[in-house]
Amino acid sequence: MKRTPPGLRSAITRWLVVLWVAFGLLLGSGCDRIDRTRPDSKFVLVFVDVSGSALADRDVFRRAWHKIVCWAQQGDRIVLARISDTTLTTFDPVCDEEIARTEWYEEATIKRRHRLATWKKTKLEPAIERALAVAPSRLTEIMNALLVAEKVFGHDRRRRVLVMLSDMIEDCREMNLKSSSLGPTAAAKIIAQRRTQRRLPCLKGVRVYVAGATAPTARQMLAIQTFWIAYCQAAGATLYPSDYGYCLLDFEGMAADQAP
């Protein structure tokens, strides 16, 4: 009987080890369907303003929410909550949904796409109506909503996205941006005061979008926009001027039908 040459035996052994390791990784990857460390998974927190003035823009909020829902993919977590006069004291999400990720070898592509579409239609799309079906709030505590955002995001390692569906006119017991003079000095004073009071959130690495933003005049609109961009920057978040407006014109990773 011929013996297998030592070099060939060594090569076969190496290949068997590689295949065994690969098979182990393949099986192990299905153990945790919600992988919070994958860079392509996202944590999207959406706040919708239910104050009396902002509720006039319900359709703008609905359209923005629709874009967000279309963009959701496997592995994402989507949370929807209200901005009101009790945002900080009685925070209770209207929607908190997370869809499990299945790999290509576990489920056919068509079935995976169908399951994702069903999840969006049954779990996500109706949530905006539940969020808006409340009595109008007297105040708009946007800054407190940002404090809540810090807690909600926690230590989740997914890419974090914060969407504010609001006119962005802070109206709380301490200030009213609609009647305030928001020059650079005043804005810096507000930020410094919040930092001193330890009420400036830590939102490092968070990408922020705003839809529904408005003001009585263009000058006030730009002043309020500049303030929130500076405020988010002080909190460690990123809010670009192009992502601040009345409508949600674009959204990161937006697609009508995506399935990894």
Contacts in CASP RR format, 6 or more apart in sequence:
PFRMAT RR
TARGET T0000
AUTHOR 0000-0000-0000
METHOD contacts of the structure
MODEL  1
MKRTPPGLRSAITRWLVVLWVAFGLLLGSGCDRIDRTRPDSKFVLVFVDV
SGSALADRDVFRRAWHKIVCWAQQGDRIVLARISDTTLTTFDPVCDEEIA
RTEWYEEATIKRRHRLATWKKTKLEPAIERALAVAPSRLTEIMNALLVAE
KVFGHDRRRRVLVMLSDMIEDCREMNLKSSSLGPTAAAKIIAQRRTQRRL
PCLKGVRVYVAGATAPTARQMLAIQTFWIAYCQAAGATLYPSDYGYCLLD
FEGMAADQAP
4 12 0 8 1.000
26 105 0 8 1.000
29 103 0 8 1.000
30 103 0 8 1.000
30 106 0 8 1.000
33 100 0 8 1.000
33 101 0 8 1.000
33 102 0 8 1.000
34 75 0 8 1.000
34 77 0 8 1.000
34 98 0 8 1.000
34 100 0 8 1.000
34 101 0 8 1.000
35 41 0 8 1.000
35 75 0 8 1.000
35 101 0 8 1.000
36 156 0 8 1.000
36 157 0 8 1.000
36 158 0 8 1.000
37 157 0 8 1.000
37 158 0 8 1.000
38 75 0 8 1.000
38 101 0 8 1.000
38 158 0 8 1.000
39 159 0 8 1.000
40 73 0 8 1.000
40 159 0 8 1.000
40 260 0 8 1.000
41 73 0 8 1.000
41 75 0 8 1.000
41 76 0 8 1.000
41 101 0 8 1.000
41 158 0 8 1.000
41 159 0 8 1.000
42 73 0 8 1.000
42 75 0 8 1.000
42 76 0 8 1.000
42 77 0 8 1.000
42 158 0 8 1.000
42 159 0 8 1.000
42 160 0 8 1.000
42 161 0 8 1.000
43 76 0 8 1.000
43 77 0 8 1.000
43 79 0 8 1.000
43 153 0 8 1.000
43 156 0 8 1.000
43 158 0 8 1.000
43 159 0 8 1.000
43 160 0 8 1.000
43 161 0 8 1.000
44 68 0 8 1.000
44 72 0 8 1.000
44 76 0 8 1.000
44 77 0 8 1.000
44 78 0 8 1.000
44 79 0 8 1.000
44 161 0 8 1.000
44 162 0 8 1.000
44 163 0 8 1.000
45 79 0 8 1.000
45 81 0 8 1.000
45 149 0 8 1.000
45 152 0 8 1.000
45 153 0 8 1.000
45 160 0 8 1.000
45 161 0 8 1.000
45 162 0 8 1.000
45 163 0 8 1.000
46 65 0 8 1.000
46 68 0 8 1.000
46 78 0 8 1.000
46 79 0 8 1.000
46 80 0 8 1.000
46 81 0 8 1.000
46 162 0 8 1.000
46 163 0 8 1.000
46 165 0 8 1.000
47 81 0 8 1.000
47 82 0 8 1.000
47 83 0 8 1.000
47 87 0 8 1.000
47 142 0 8 1.000
47 145 0 8 1.000
47 149 0 8 1.000
47 162 0 8 1.000
47 163 0 8 1.000
47 164 0 8 1.000
47 165 0 8 1.000
47 166 0 8 1.000
48 61 0 8 1.000
48 65 0 8 1.000
48 80 0 8 1.000
48 81 0 8 1.000
48 82 0 8 1.000
48 83 0 8 1.000
48 128 0 8 1.000
48 131 0 8 1.000
48 132 0 8 1.000
48 165 0 8 1.000
48 166 0 8 1.000
49 55 0 8 1.000
49 61 0 8 1.000
49 82 0 8 1.000
49 83 0 8 1.000
49 140 0 8 1.000
49 142 0 8 1.000
49 164 0 8 1.000
49 165 0 8 1.000
49 166 0 8 1.000
49 167 0 8 1.000
50 82 0 8 1.000
50 83 0 8 1.000
50 84 0 8 1.000
50 131 0 8 1.000
50 132 0 8 1.000
50 134 0 8 1.000
50 136 0 8 1.000
50 137 0 8 1.000
51 83 0 8 1.000
51 84 0 8 1.000
51 85 0 8 1.000
51 136 0 8 1.000
51 137 0 8 1.000
51 138 0 8 1.000
51 139 0 8 1.000
51 140 0 8 1.000
51 167 0 8 1.000
51 171 0 8 1.000
52 136 0 8 1.000
52 137 0 8 1.000
52 138 0 8 1.000
53 140 0 8 1.000
53 167 0 8 1.000
53 169 0 8 1.000
54 83 0 8 1.000
54 140 0 8 1.000
54 166 0 8 1.000
54 167 0 8 1.000
54 212 0 8 1.000
55 132 0 8 1.000
55 136 0 8 1.000
57 167 0 8 1.000
57 212 0 8 1.000
57 214 0 8 1.000
57 246 0 8 1.000
58 132 0 8 1.000
60 165 0 8 1.000
60 211 0 8 1.000
60 212 0 8 1.000
60 246 0 8 1.000
60 247 0 8 1.000
61 128 0 8 1.000
61 132 0 8 1.000
61 165 0 8 1.000
61 211 0 8 1.000
61 212 0 8 1.000
62 128 0 8 1.000
63 247 0 8 1.000
63 248 0 8 1.000
64 163 0 8 1.000
64 165 0 8 1.000
64 211 0 8 1.000
64 212 0 8 1.000
64 247 0 8 1.000
64 248 0 8 1.000
65 80 0 8 1.000
65 125 0 8 1.000
65 127 0 8 1.000
65 128 0 8 1.000
65 165 0 8 1.000
66 125 0 8 1.000
67 248 0 8 1.000
67 251 0 8 1.000
67 254 0 8 1.000
68 78 0 8 1.000
68 163 0 8 1.000
68 248 0 8 1.000
68 251 0 8 1.000
69 78 0 8 1.000
69 120 0 8 1.000
69 124 0 8 1.000
69 125 0 8 1.000
70 120 0 8 1.000
70 254 0 8 1.000
70 255 0 8 1.000
70 256 0 8 1.000
70 257 0 8 1.000
71 251 0 8 1.000
71 252 0 8 1.000
71 253 0 8 1.000
71 254 0 8 1.000
71 255 0 8 1.000
71 258 0 8 1.000
72 78 0 8 1.000
72 99 0 8 1.000
72 116 0 8 1.000
72 120 0 8 1.000
72 124 0 8 1.000
73 99 0 8 1.000
73 116 0 8 1.000
73 258 0 8 1.000
73 259 0 8 1.000
73 260 0 8 1.000
74 99 0 8 1.000
74 100 0 8 1.000
74 101 0 8 1.000
74 102 0 8 1.000
74 112 0 8 1.000
74 116 0 8 1.000
74 259 0 8 1.000
74 260 0 8 1.000
75 98 0 8 1.000
75 99 0 8 1.000
75 100 0 8 1.000
75 101 0 8 1.000
75 158 0 8 1.000
76 98 0 8 1.000
76 99 0 8 1.000
76 158 0 8 1.000
77 96 0 8 1.000
77 97 0 8 1.000
77 98 0 8 1.000
77 156 0 8 1.000
77 158 0 8 1.000
78 95 0 8 1.000
78 96 0 8 1.000
78 97 0 8 1.000
78 98 0 8 1.000
78 124 0 8 1.000
79 93 0 8 1.000
79 95 0 8 1.000
79 96 0 8 1.000
79 97 0 8 1.000
79 152 0 8 1.000
80 93 0 8 1.000
80 94 0 8 1.000
80 95 0 8 1.000
80 96 0 8 1.000
80 127 0 8 1.000
80 128 0 8 1.000
80 131 0 8 1.000
81 87 0 8 1.000
81 91 0 8 1.000
81 92 0 8 1.000
81 93 0 8 1.000
81 94 0 8 1.000
81 131 0 8 1.000
81 145 0 8 1.000
81 148 0 8 1.000
81 152 0 8 1.000
82 94 0 8 1.000
82 131 0 8 1.000
82 134 0 8 1.000
82 137 0 8 1.000
83 137 0 8 1.000
83 140 0 8 1.000
83 141 0 8 1.000
83 142 0 8 1.000
83 145 0 8 1.000
83 164 0 8 1.000
83 166 0 8 1.000
84 134 0 8 1.000
84 137 0 8 1.000
84 139 0 8 1.000
84 140 0 8 1.000
84 141 0 8 1.000
85 137 0 8 1.000
85 138 0 8 1.000
85 139 0 8 1.000
85 140 0 8 1.000
85 141 0 8 1.000
85 172 0 8 1.000
86 137 0 8 1.000
86 141 0 8 1.000
87 141 0 8 1.000
87 144 0 8 1.000
87 145 0 8 1.000
87 148 0 8 1.000
88 141 0 8 1.000
88 144 0 8 1.000
88 145 0 8 1.000
88 147 0 8 1.000
88 148 0 8 1.000
91 148 0 8 1.000
93 152 0 8 1.000
94 127 0 8 1.000
94 130 0 8 1.000
94 131 0 8 1.000
95 123 0 8 1.000
95 124 0 8 1.000
95 127 0 8 1.000
95 130 0 8 1.000
95 131 0 8 1.000
97 119 0 8 1.000
97 123 0 8 1.000
97 124 0 8 1.000
99 116 0 8 1.000
99 119 0 8 1.000
101 260 0 8 1.000
102 112 0 8 1.000
107 115 0 8 1.000
109 259 0 8 1.000
112 259 0 8 1.000
113 257 0 8 1.000
113 259 0 8 1.000
116 259 0 8 1.000
117 257 0 8 1.000
139 171 0 8 1.000
139 172 0 8 1.000
139 173 0 8 1.000
140 166 0 8 1.000
140 167 0 8 1.000
140 169 0 8 1.000
140 170 0 8 1.000
140 171 0 8 1.000
140 172 0 8 1.000
141 170 0 8 1.000
141 172 0 8 1.000
142 164 0 8 1.000
142 166 0 8 1.000
142 168 0 8 1.000
142 170 0 8 1.000
143 170 0 8 1.000
143 172 0 8 1.000
143 194 0 8 1.000
143 199 0 8 1.000
143 231 0 8 1.000
144 172 0 8 1.000
145 164 0 8 1.000
146 162 0 8 1.000
146 201 0 8 1.000
146 203 0 8 1.000
146 231 0 8 1.000
146 235 0 8 1.000
147 199 0 8 1.000
147 201 0 8 1.000
149 162 0 8 1.000
149 201 0 8 1.000
149 203 0 8 1.000
149 206 0 8 1.000
150 201 0 8 1.000
150 202 0 8 1.000
150 203 0 8 1.000
153 160 0 8 1.000
153 203 0 8 1.000
153 206 0 8 1.000
159 207 0 8 1.000
160 203 0 8 1.000
160 205 0 8 1.000
160 206 0 8 1.000
160 207 0 8 1.000
161 206 0 8 1.000
161 207 0 8 1.000
161 208 0 8 1.000
161 209 0 8 1.000
161 252 0 8 1.000
162 203 0 8 1.000
162 206 0 8 1.000
162 207 0 8 1.000
162 208 0 8 1.000
162 209 0 8 1.000
162 237 0 8 1.000
163 208 0 8 1.000
163 209 0 8 1.000
163 210 0 8 1.000
163 211 0 8 1.000
163 248 0 8 1.000
164 208 0 8 1.000
164 209 0 8 1.000
164 210 0 8 1.000
164 211 0 8 1.000
165 211 0 8 1.000
165 212 0 8 1.000
166 210 0 8 1.000
166 212 0 8 1.000
166 213 0 8 1.000
167 212 0 8 1.000
167 213 0 8 1.000
167 214 0 8 1.000
167 215 0 8 1.000
168 177 0 8 1.000
168 210 0 8 1.000
168 212 0 8 1.000
168 213 0 8 1.000
168 214 0 8 1.000
168 224 0 8 1.000
168 225 0 8 1.000
168 228 0 8 1.000
168 244 0 8 1.000
169 176 0 8 1.000
169 177 0 8 1.000
169 178 0 8 1.000
169 214 0 8 1.000
169 215 0 8 1.000
169 224 0 8 1.000
170 176 0 8 1.000
170 177 0 8 1.000
171 177 0 8 1.000
171 178 0 8 1.000
175 190 0 8 1.000
177 224 0 8 1.000
177 227 0 8 1.000
178 215 0 8 1.000
178 216 0 8 1.000
178 220 0 8 1.000
180 186 0 8 1.000
182 220 0 8 1.000
182 223 0 8 1.000
182 224 0 8 1.000
182 226 0 8 1.000
182 227 0 8 1.000
183 223 0 8 1.000
183 226 0 8 1.000
184 226 0 8 1.000
187 226 0 8 1.000
187 227 0 8 1.000
187 230 0 8 1.000
187 231 0 8 1.000
188 230 0 8 1.000
190 227 0 8 1.000
190 231 0 8 1.000
191 200 0 8 1.000
191 230 0 8 1.000
191 231 0 8 1.000
191 234 0 8 1.000
194 200 0 8 1.000
195 234 0 8 1.000
200 234 0 8 1.000
200 235 0 8 1.000
201 235 0 8 1.000
202 235 0 8 1.000
202 236 0 8 1.000
203 232 0 8 1.000
203 235 0 8 1.000
203 236 0 8 1.000
203 237 0 8 1.000
204 235 0 8 1.000
204 236 0 8 1.000
204 237 0 8 1.000
205 236 0 8 1.000
205 237 0 8 1.000
205 238 0 8 1.000
206 236 0 8 1.000
206 237 0 8 1.000
206 238 0 8 1.000
207 237 0 8 1.000
207 238 0 8 1.000
207 252 0 8 1.000
208 232 0 8 1.000
208 237 0 8 1.000
208 238 0 8 1.000
208 239 0 8 1.000
208 243 0 8 1.000
209 239 0 8 1.000
209 243 0 8 1.000
209 244 0 8 1.000
209 248 0 8 1.000
209 251 0 8 1.000
209 252 0 8 1.000
210 228 0 8 1.000
210 239 0 8 1.000
210 243 0 8 1.000
210 244 0 8 1.000
210 245 0 8 1.000
211 245 0 8 1.000
211 246 0 8 1.000
211 247 0 8 1.000
211 248 0 8 1.000
212 245 0 8 1.000
212 246 0 8 1.000
212 247 0 8 1.000
213 221 0 8 1.000
213 224 0 8 1.000
213 225 0 8 1.000
213 244 0 8 1.000
213 245 0 8 1.000
213 246 0 8 1.000
214 221 0 8 1.000
214 246 0 8 1.000
215 221 0 8 1.000
215 223 0 8 1.000
215 224 0 8 1.000
225 241 0 8 1.000
225 244 0 8 1.000
225 245 0 8 1.000
228 239 0 8 1.000
228 244 0 8 1.000
229 239 0 8 1.000
229 240 0 8 1.000
229 241 0 8 1.000
229 244 0 8 1.000
232 238 0 8 1.000
232 239 0 8 1.000
233 239 0 8 1.000
242 249 0 8 1.000
242 250 0 8 1.000
243 250 0 8 1.000
END
